[in-house]
């Protein structure tokens, strides 16, 4: 599956960071659940699932995926 590519997501996502264990997506206030749901429905093979708060999403990676690779892909797709 391809990462979702919509202008709406680009407007809602502020930054994508990683720490070697998790990828964290920072969104505008109140947008994390919408963005996380969009990624969950996209069924990206690199993503096991997401946990969303108000403006932050933790991304759990599938086995064998590096956080740096996924974070880079998300930054490219979202232009952040």
N, C-alpha and C positions, 0 to 999 in steps of 0.2 A: 504494500500500500504506500501511497505517496503522502508526504506531509501536507496538511491542508494549506492552501495558498489563497488567502482572502485578504482584501484590504482591511476588513474589520479587525482581523487578528493583528495585523501590523499596527493598527491604531491602539489596540488594547495592551500590547506587550511592550514593556519598557526596557527589559534586559534579560539576558540568559547567562547564567553563571554555572560553573561546576567546581567541585572540590575533590574529585577523584572517587567519590562514593555516590553522590547525587547530582542531578542537574536541577537547578532551581530557576524557575521562570518568574520574573517580577512583572506584574501587570498594573494597570491603573486600578484605583480603589473600586472594589466590588466586582471586578471582571474575572477573577481567577477561576471561579467555578465554570463560567461559560467557556473560557479558553481551555481548561482542563477537559471538559466534556467533549469539545471539538477534537482534541488530540486522542482521547479515548475512543471516540467513534471512528477515527481514521485508521485504527488498528495498525499502527506502525510496528513493524517487526522488532525494532530496537527498544520499544517501550512495553514494560510489563504492566504499568498502571500509573496513575497520578493521584496525588492528594492535594486538594485545593483549600486554601483559606480565603481571606478577603482579597488580598493583593499578591499572594505568593503561592506558587505551585511547586511541590516536590515531585520529581519524576523518578520512578523506580525503573531501572534499566533491565532489559532481558539479559540472560546469561551470555557472557562473552562480548558484550558491548561496552566500549569505554565511554566515560562521561565526556571526555574531550571531543570525541568524534560526534556524539549526539549533540552536544552543545554547539559545536561548529555548524552542524547541519541545520539546527533550529535557527541559529543566528542568520545563516544564509537565506533560509526560507522566509523568515520574518523581517529581514533587513534591519536587524538591531545590532 
